[in-house]
Amino acid sequence: EIIKHPMDLAKIRRRIESGRYDRLKDFARDVRLVFSNCLLYNKDVPANKIIRSAADRLSAIFERRWAELVIDVLEKIGREKL
């Protein structure tokens, strides 16, 4: 019972395919939940250091790409209003 709100990439994919995400921020929230659950579940197991490290790296990549997407969307919205 370590993880209170389970989430995985397969569930995210099913939600995308079924059109369940009405807002991009809901998608981002679920992706972040995958990484935070991974870190929480593996926090006290020294042998799982590689898993935590991978989760940290993937999370950083996601956040960087997410920020780029948000900037692109905001720029597009700004251009459309001109």
Disulfide bonds with the S-S distance in Angstrom:
none
